[in-house]
Amino acid sequence: MKPIRKAVIPAAGYGTGFLPATKSIPKEMIPIVDKPVIQYIVEEAIQSGIEEILIITGHGKRAIEDHFDTNVDLEYHLRQQGKNKLLEMVQDISKINIHYIRQKHIRGVGDAILCAESFIDNEPFAVLLGDDMIYHEEEPAMHQLMRTYDKYGATMVGCQTLKEAQVVPRNIIQSVATEEEGVSRFLDAEKAVGFEADGKSAMLGRYVLTPDIFEILRRVQPNEKGTIRLSDALKLMASRQAVYTCEIQGKRYDIGNKLDYLKATVEYALRRPELKDAFRTYLNQYI
């Protein structure tokens, strides 16, 4: 069983939920406190042991590449100003081993993953969706999934049980329980919203996929919107071989949703040692 060394991050969507901001700024570059969303996702992958990352971009996403590139003028300015901690932070960002490819037609996550076939080169790989930030104090979400993959050696789907009514539709999983708590056999996933989804297990935007997913994705028919859905490919795969779900521990934020974005901004700020006390005082006074 090959180890998981590579990760794919689909980041080509238009981000219409955050217009007009995303008319000129990729949604993945919108900051949580002072760090773009995409950087949190990349850092999770690296902390989980990933060695190489492929970001699937699209039109108007050049800012993502610039963010992880070197900036000679900025580094010179910081060095001249003696701002060594900021200089080190900026340089560390550009040391991450990231590759890029464009998804020429925005046809969903399944189509984006197909763009990664040559990069993956017949290895199992991780997928982290750029809209889903997951906070866990001790173990990154992707590492939890990779650890479970090491036991089963099969495609893994990250999931969480929904504890409240959801504002946006979520892929609700149909599965069969296994002997291990938190791990089930995946059967299917269908969209649900609001109280329909309450208490049910939903896909989380974290996957470990085996390379045979590419052949299956090529067989999946686009839906009525012309989108190739990863959930449809997983259903087809599950009819042929074992596909498992794994309950992920941590706090999920759907950054494609304004309310969750605001929650993430507040809660990440309250976790920052240099901000938490003053910010908490402000919130208490304001409320």
Residue pairs with C-beta under 8 A, 6 or more apart in sequence:
1 124
1 150
1 153
2 123
2 124
4 49
4 50
4 123
4 124
4 125
4 126
4 146
4 149
4 208
5 50
5 51
5 52
5 123
5 125
6 50
6 51
6 52
6 53
6 54
6 119
6 120
6 123
6 125
6 126
7 45
7 50
7 52
7 53
7 54
7 125
7 126
7 127
7 128
7 142
8 53
8 54
8 56
8 112
8 113
8 116
8 119
8 120
8 125
8 126
8 127
8 128
9 38
9 41
9 42
9 45
9 53
9 54
9 55
9 56
9 127
9 128
9 129
9 130
10 56
10 103
10 109
10 112
10 113
10 127
10 129
10 130
11 26
11 28
11 38
11 55
11 56
11 57
11 58
11 61
11 64
11 130
12 56
12 57
12 58
12 61
12 102
12 103
12 106
12 112
13 27
13 58
13 106
13 130
13 131
14 22
14 27
14 58
14 106
15 22
15 26
15 27
15 28
15 256
16 22
17 27
17 256
17 257
17 258
18 27
18 30
18 256
18 258
18 261
21 27
21 30
22 30
24 60
25 63
26 38
26 60
26 61
26 63
26 64
27 37
27 130
27 131
27 255
27 256
28 36
28 37
28 38
28 41
28 61
28 64
28 130
29 36
29 37
29 38
29 63
29 64
29 67
30 36
30 37
30 255
30 261
31 37
32 40
32 133
32 255
32 261
32 264
32 265
32 268
33 265
33 268
33 269
33 272
33 275
36 67
37 130
37 133
37 255
38 55
38 64
38 67
38 130
39 67
39 93
40 133
41 128
41 130
41 133
42 53
42 68
42 96
42 98
44 128
44 134
44 140
44 141
44 142
45 53
45 126
45 128
45 142
46 53
46 96
47 140
47 143
48 126
48 140
48 142
48 143
48 146
49 143
49 146
50 126
50 142
51 97
52 97
52 99
52 119
53 96
53 97
53 98
53 99
54 98
54 99
54 100
54 101
54 116
54 119
55 64
55 98
55 99
55 100
56 100
56 101
56 102
56 103
56 112
56 113
56 115
56 116
57 64
57 65
57 100
57 101
57 102
57 103
58 102
58 103
58 104
58 106
59 102
61 102
64 100
65 100
67 93
68 93
68 94
68 96
68 98
69 94
70 91
70 94
71 90
71 94
74 90
75 87
75 90
75 91
78 84
78 86
78 87
78 90
79 87
99 119
101 115
101 116
101 119
102 115
103 111
103 112
103 115
105 111
107 222
107 226
107 227
107 228
108 222
108 227
108 228
108 229
108 230
109 127
109 129
109 228
109 229
109 230
110 217
110 220
110 227
110 228
110 229
110 230
110 232
110 233
111 217
111 227
111 228
113 127
113 209
113 213
113 214
113 217
113 230
114 214
114 217
114 218
114 228
116 125
117 214
120 211
120 214
122 211
123 211
124 149
124 208
124 209
124 210
124 211
125 208
125 209
125 211
126 142
126 145
126 146
126 206
126 207
126 208
126 209
127 206
127 207
127 208
127 209
127 230
128 142
128 205
128 206
129 205
129 206
130 255
131 205
131 254
131 255
131 256
132 204
132 205
132 206
132 252
132 253
132 254
132 255
133 252
133 253
133 255
133 264
134 140
134 141
134 204
134 205
134 206
134 248
134 250
134 251
134 252
134 253
135 250
135 251
135 253
135 267
135 268
135 271
136 144
136 249
136 250
136 251
139 249
141 158
141 204
141 206
141 248
141 249
141 250
142 158
142 206
144 158
144 246
144 248
144 249
144 250
145 156
145 158
145 206
145 207
145 208
145 246
145 248
146 208
148 156
148 183
148 244
148 246
149 156
149 208
151 180
152 183
152 242
152 244
154 210
154 241
154 242
154 243
154 244
155 186
155 207
155 208
155 209
155 210
155 213
155 234
155 237
155 241
155 242
155 243
155 244
156 207
156 208
156 243
156 244
156 245
156 246
157 173
157 186
157 203
157 204
157 207
157 234
157 243
157 244
157 245
157 246
158 203
158 204
158 205
158 206
158 207
158 245
158 246
158 248
159 173
159 201
159 202
159 203
159 204
159 245
159 246
159 247
159 248
160 201
160 202
160 204
160 247
160 248
160 252
161 199
161 200
161 201
161 202
161 247
162 170
162 197
162 198
162 199
162 200
162 201
162 202
163 198
163 199
164 198
165 194
165 195
165 197
165 198
166 192
166 193
166 194
166 197
166 198
166 202
167 193
167 257
167 259
167 260
168 193
168 254
168 256
168 257
169 191
169 192
169 193
170 191
170 192
170 193
170 197
170 202
170 203
171 189
171 190
171 191
171 202
171 203
171 231
172 189
172 190
172 191
172 192
172 196
172 197
172 200
172 201
172 202
173 184
173 186
173 187
173 188
173 189
173 200
173 201
173 202
173 203
173 245
174 186
174 187
174 188
174 189
174 190
175 184
175 185
175 186
175 187
175 201
175 245
176 184
176 185
176 187
177 184
177 185
178 184
178 185
178 244
182 246
182 247
183 244
183 245
183 246
183 247
184 201
184 244
184 245
185 238
185 242
185 243
185 244
185 245
186 234
186 238
186 243
186 244
186 245
187 235
187 238
188 231
188 235
188 238
189 203
189 231
189 234
189 235
192 200
201 245
201 247
203 231
204 248
204 252
205 252
206 248
207 230
212 237
212 241
213 233
213 237
216 233
216 236
216 237
217 228
217 230
217 233
219 236
220 228
220 229
220 232
220 233
220 236
221 232
222 228
223 229
223 232
234 243
237 243
251 267
253 260
253 261
253 263
253 264
254 260
255 261
255 264
266 283
269 275
269 276
269 279
270 276
270 279
270 280
